[in-house]
Amino acid sequence: KDAQMMNNLIVVDPYLVDYVGHYYTYDAAVVTAASRENTPCLVLGNRRLAPEIAQRLSALSTLGSDRWSHSCAMKLRPRFLLRLARKIDLAVQVLQLLFQVRQALVGSMKLNTTLFWPNADVPALLVCILWHLSCGWRCKLKWVLCIRNFESAYNPKSKVADRFLIGSLVILRAISKQGLVVPASDSELIAQELHNRVG
């Protein structure tokens, strides 16, 4: 809906690797919609991005961090080491993503640039928070964070992660310039939940 108001659209998807799952289909639909509205679109995919997909979407294989590539912590025991490793793992993932996104955006930013994160998760939200704390005040980059699921939908024990996700969105809305962080979802249920709890 906002395509005609954009001068530039940047899609950030660390999960875009191959045709497995919904990532390629979703990103390809966004690229097609942007092309229909004559909106320049840059896609940032995973470093392991298949060359054929990179060519089809004119995508850059830039990002090296996603939840599936950070699985070494899952093998650790005892439990306190597992929890510590997961926290370190998350910190490394977030810092890597922040650096990679900032590097990729050099020279790509235009007036009214919108960054669309189609599979936003906790690392994505932390990257967004760090962005706004470090340089968000001096640039008008609009972030559209698409929340496609809550962790607790797959694991009832993940309600803490859901609360962290909602809390991060609330913080983002507070520290960012008005309208520069937009939570969204392609799920009517999640969209309503975001509206009720984040605004």
VEXDREN-2710 file (C-alpha; in Angstrom, 1 decimal):
% VEXDREN-2710
k/r/px/py/pz
1/LYS/0.0/0.0/0.0
2/ASP/2.9/2.4/0.7
3/ALA/4.9/1.4/-2.3
4/GLN/4.1/4.6/-4.2
5/MET/5.4/6.7/-1.3
6/MET/8.8/4.9/-1.2
7/ASN/11.9/6.0/-3.1
8/ASN/13.7/2.8/-2.1
9/LEU/12.8/-0.6/-0.5
10/ILE/15.4/-2.8/1.1
11/VAL/14.3/-6.4/2.1
12/VAL/16.4/-8.0/4.9
13/ASP/16.0/-11.8/5.1
14/PRO/18.8/-13.8/6.7
15/TYR/16.7/-16.9/6.1
16/LEU/16.7/-16.5/2.3
17/VAL/19.0/-19.3/1.2
18/ASP/17.2/-21.6/-1.2
19/TYR/13.8/-22.8/-2.3
20/VAL/13.1/-24.7/1.0
21/GLY/10.4/-23.2/3.2
22/HIS/8.4/-20.0/2.5
23/TYR/11.3/-17.5/2.5
24/TYR/11.9/-17.4/-1.3
25/THR/8.2/-17.3/-2.1
26/TYR/7.5/-14.5/0.3
27/ASP/10.5/-12.4/-0.8
28/ALA/9.8/-12.9/-4.5
29/ALA/6.2/-11.7/-4.0
30/VAL/7.6/-8.5/-2.3
31/VAL/10.0/-7.9/-5.2
32/THR/7.2/-8.4/-7.7
33/ALA/4.9/-6.0/-5.9
34/ALA/7.7/-3.4/-5.7
35/SER/8.5/-3.8/-9.4
36/ARG/4.8/-3.3/-10.3
37/GLU/4.9/0.0/-8.5
38/ASN/8.3/1.0/-10.0
39/THR/9.9/1.0/-6.6
40/PRO/13.6/0.2/-6.6
41/CYS/14.1/-2.9/-4.4
42/LEU/17.3/-4.3/-2.9
43/VAL/17.2/-7.8/-1.3
44/LEU/19.8/-8.8/1.3
45/GLY/19.9/-12.6/1.7
46/ASN/22.0/-15.2/3.5
47/ARG/25.7/-15.7/2.5
48/ARG/24.7/-19.2/1.4
49/LEU/22.1/-17.8/-1.0
50/ALA/21.7/-20.0/-4.1
51/PRO/23.2/-18.2/-7.2
52/GLU/20.0/-18.8/-9.2
53/ILE/17.8/-17.1/-6.5
54/ALA/20.3/-14.2/-6.2
55/GLN/20.0/-13.7/-10.0
56/ARG/16.2/-13.9/-10.0
57/LEU/15.7/-11.5/-7.2
58/SER/18.8/-9.3/-7.9
59/ALA/19.7/-10.2/-4.3
60/LEU/23.0/-9.8/-2.4
61/SER/24.3/-12.7/-0.4
62/THR/25.3/-10.5/2.5
63/LEU/23.9/-11.9/5.8
64/GLY/25.7/-14.6/7.7
65/SER/23.4/-15.1/10.7
66/ASP/20.2/-16.9/11.2
67/ARG/18.8/-19.1/13.9
68/TRP/19.6/-22.3/12.0
69/SER/23.3/-21.5/11.6
70/HIS/23.7/-20.9/15.4
71/SER/22.9/-24.4/16.7
72/CYS/26.2/-25.4/18.4
73/ALA/24.8/-24.3/21.8
74/MET/22.1/-26.9/21.5
75/LYS/24.6/-29.7/22.1
76/LEU/25.9/-28.3/25.4
77/ARG/25.3/-29.8/28.9
78/PRO/24.7/-29.1/31.8
79/ARG/21.7/-26.7/31.5
80/PHE/23.4/-23.6/32.9
81/LEU/26.1/-23.8/30.2
82/LEU/23.4/-24.3/27.6
83/ARG/21.6/-21.1/28.8
84/LEU/24.9/-19.1/28.8
85/ALA/25.9/-20.4/25.3
86/ARG/22.5/-19.4/24.0
87/LYS/22.9/-15.8/25.3
88/ILE/26.4/-15.5/23.8
89/ASP/25.1/-17.0/20.6
90/LEU/22.3/-14.4/20.4
91/ALA/24.7/-11.5/21.2
92/VAL/27.1/-12.6/18.4
93/GLN/24.2/-13.1/16.0
94/VAL/22.8/-9.6/16.7
95/LEU/26.1/-7.9/16.4
96/GLN/26.9/-9.7/13.1
97/LEU/23.5/-8.8/11.7
98/LEU/23.9/-5.1/12.8
99/PHE/27.3/-4.8/11.1
100/GLN/26.2/-6.6/8.0
101/VAL/23.0/-4.5/7.6
102/ARG/24.9/-1.3/8.1
103/GLN/27.6/-2.3/5.6
104/ALA/25.0/-3.2/3.0
105/LEU/23.1/0.1/3.5
106/VAL/26.2/2.2/2.7
107/GLY/25.4/3.9/-0.6
108/SER/21.9/2.4/-0.8
109/MET/20.0/4.9/1.4
110/LYS/17.8/7.4/-0.3
111/LEU/15.1/9.8/1.0
112/ASN/12.1/7.8/2.2
113/THR/14.0/4.5/2.3
114/THR/12.0/1.6/3.9
115/LEU/13.7/-1.4/5.3
116/PHE/11.4/-4.4/5.3
117/TRP/12.2/-7.4/7.6
118/PRO/9.8/-10.1/6.4
119/ASN/10.6/-12.7/9.1
120/ALA/11.4/-10.5/12.1
121/ASP/12.4/-12.3/15.2
122/VAL/14.2/-11.4/18.5
123/PRO/17.6/-10.8/16.8
124/ALA/15.9/-8.5/14.2
125/LEU/14.3/-6.5/16.9
126/LEU/17.6/-6.1/18.8
127/VAL/19.3/-5.0/15.6
128/CYS/16.6/-2.4/15.2
129/ILE/17.0/-1.2/18.8
130/LEU/20.8/-0.9/18.5
131/TRP/20.4/0.9/15.1
132/HIS/18.1/3.6/16.7
133/LEU/20.3/4.0/19.7
134/SER/23.5/4.4/17.6
135/CYS/22.5/6.3/14.5
136/GLY/18.7/6.2/14.1
137/TRP/18.4/9.8/15.4
138/ARG/20.3/11.1/12.4
139/CYS/18.7/9.2/9.5
140/LYS/15.1/8.6/8.5
141/LEU/15.2/4.9/7.7
142/LYS/11.7/3.4/8.2
143/TRP/11.6/-0.1/9.6
144/VAL/8.7/-2.4/8.8
145/LEU/9.0/-5.5/11.0
146/CYS/6.8/-8.4/9.9
147/ILE/6.1/-10.7/12.9
148/ARG/4.9/-13.9/11.2
149/ASN/4.5/-16.1/14.3
150/PHE/4.9/-16.2/18.1
151/GLU/7.4/-18.8/19.5
152/SER/4.8/-20.1/21.9
153/ALA/2.7/-21.3/19.0
154/TYR/5.3/-24.0/18.5
155/ASN/6.6/-24.3/22.0
156/PRO/4.4/-23.4/25.0
157/LYS/7.5/-22.9/27.1
158/SER/8.5/-20.0/24.8
159/LYS/6.2/-17.4/26.3
160/VAL/9.2/-15.6/27.8
161/ALA/10.5/-15.1/24.2
162/ASP/7.1/-13.7/23.1
163/ARG/7.0/-11.2/26.0
164/PHE/10.6/-10.2/25.1
165/LEU/9.5/-9.7/21.5
166/ILE/6.5/-7.5/22.5
167/GLY/8.6/-5.6/25.0
168/SER/11.2/-4.9/22.3
169/LEU/8.6/-3.5/20.0
170/VAL/7.2/-1.2/22.8
171/ILE/10.8/0.0/23.4
172/LEU/11.3/0.6/19.7
173/ARG/8.1/2.6/19.4
174/ALA/9.3/4.8/22.3
175/ILE/12.9/5.5/21.2
176/SER/12.3/5.9/17.5
177/LYS/11.0/8.9/15.7
178/GLN/7.2/8.7/15.2
179/GLY/6.3/6.4/12.3
180/LEU/9.8/5.0/11.7
181/VAL/9.1/1.6/13.3
182/VAL/6.0/-0.2/12.0
183/PRO/5.2/-3.7/13.5
184/ALA/3.2/-5.7/11.0
185/SER/2.0/-9.3/10.3
186/ASP/0.4/-11.3/7.6
187/SER/-1.6/-13.1/10.3
188/GLU/-4.9/-11.3/11.4
189/LEU/-4.6/-12.8/14.9
190/ILE/-1.0/-11.6/15.4
191/ALA/-1.8/-8.2/13.8
192/GLN/-4.6/-7.7/16.3
193/GLU/-2.3/-8.8/19.2
194/LEU/0.3/-6.3/18.1
195/HIS/-2.3/-3.6/17.8
196/ASN/-3.6/-4.2/21.3
197/ARG/-0.2/-4.5/23.0
198/VAL/2.1/-2.3/21.0
199/GLY/-0.2/0.2/19.2
END
